[in-house]
Amino acid sequence: MFKWIFIKTRKINWKILNFAIYFELLMSYFLPFKIMDKNRYQVGFPFPFLTVYDRPIIHRNPFLSMHVNDLILVINIVIIYFVTSLLIKVYKKTKN
């Protein structure tokens, strides 16, 4: 089983995966928030993965007012990874 995992992970382009992770985090920071209602904002690209609740945080931990959806974050990274690798392949074909 571990041999199969090792074979599959060798095919992952780690530079593109690293780019996808950083791109996701930077786009989430620079793109505007999506306002869901009066007290809730969502952040993420292409799907919102971070929800920030607008509550007073006096004597509270600020991380209690945030919710990160890990599954959506991974889906976003996978989408960006595949789109980036596809664009690189198209660029290399047109360059030749």
C-alpha positions as CSV (number, residue, x, y, z in Angstrom):
1,M,0.0,0.0,0.0
2,F,2.8,2.5,0.9
3,K,4.5,1.7,-2.4
4,W,1.3,2.8,-4.3
5,I,1.2,6.0,-2.2
6,F,4.9,6.7,-3.0
7,I,4.4,6.1,-6.7
8,K,1.4,8.5,-6.8
9,T,3.1,11.2,-4.8
10,R,6.1,11.2,-7.1
11,K,3.8,12.4,-9.9
12,I,2.7,15.5,-8.0
13,N,4.6,18.6,-9.1
14,W,5.4,20.0,-5.7
15,K,6.3,23.5,-7.1
16,I,2.9,23.8,-8.6
17,L,1.3,22.6,-5.4
18,N,3.3,25.1,-3.4
19,F,2.2,27.8,-5.8
20,A,-1.5,26.7,-5.4
21,I,-1.3,27.0,-1.7
22,Y,0.2,30.4,-1.6
23,F,-2.0,31.6,-4.4
24,E,-5.1,30.5,-2.5
25,L,-4.0,32.3,0.7
26,L,-3.0,35.5,-1.1
27,M,-6.2,35.6,-3.2
28,S,-8.2,35.2,-0.1
29,Y,-6.5,38.1,1.5
30,F,-6.7,40.5,-1.5
31,L,-10.2,39.6,-2.8
32,P,-13.1,41.3,-1.1
33,F,-15.1,39.5,1.5
34,K,-18.5,38.1,0.7
35,I,-21.1,39.5,3.1
36,M,-23.6,36.8,4.1
37,D,-25.6,38.7,6.6
38,K,-25.1,41.5,9.1
39,N,-22.7,39.5,11.3
40,R,-21.0,37.0,9.0
41,Y,-18.4,37.4,6.3
42,Q,-16.9,34.7,4.1
43,V,-13.5,34.6,2.4
44,G,-12.0,32.3,-0.2
45,F,-11.3,31.7,-3.8
46,P,-13.0,30.1,-5.8
47,F,-15.2,28.8,-2.9
48,P,-15.4,30.5,0.5
49,F,-13.6,28.5,3.1
50,L,-13.2,31.0,6.0
51,T,-16.1,32.4,7.8
52,V,-15.6,35.4,10.2
53,Y,-18.3,36.3,12.6
54,D,-18.6,39.9,13.6
55,R,-18.9,39.7,17.4
56,P,-17.3,41.8,20.1
57,I,-14.1,40.0,21.2
58,I,-13.5,41.8,24.5
59,H,-11.8,39.3,26.8
60,R,-12.1,36.6,24.2
61,N,-9.9,34.7,21.8
62,P,-10.2,36.2,18.3
63,F,-10.0,32.8,16.8
64,L,-13.3,31.9,18.4
65,S,-15.0,34.2,15.9
66,M,-13.6,32.4,12.9
67,H,-14.4,29.1,11.2
68,V,-12.2,27.4,8.7
69,N,-13.7,24.7,6.5
70,D,-10.8,22.4,5.8
71,L,-12.5,20.4,3.1
72,I,-13.3,23.5,1.0
73,L,-9.8,24.8,1.4
74,V,-8.3,21.5,0.1
75,I,-10.8,21.5,-2.8
76,N,-9.8,25.1,-3.7
77,I,-6.1,24.1,-3.6
78,V,-6.7,21.1,-5.8
79,I,-8.7,23.2,-8.3
80,I,-5.9,25.8,-8.5
81,Y,-3.3,23.0,-8.8
82,F,-5.1,21.4,-11.8
83,V,-5.8,24.7,-13.5
84,T,-2.2,25.9,-13.1
85,S,-0.8,22.6,-14.4
86,L,-3.1,22.7,-17.3
87,L,-2.1,26.2,-18.2
88,I,1.6,25.2,-18.0
89,K,1.0,22.2,-20.3
90,V,-0.9,24.4,-22.8
91,Y,1.9,27.0,-22.7
92,K,4.5,24.4,-23.4
93,K,2.6,23.0,-26.3
94,T,2.1,26.4,-27.9
95,K,5.7,27.3,-27.3
96,N,6.9,24.3,-29.4
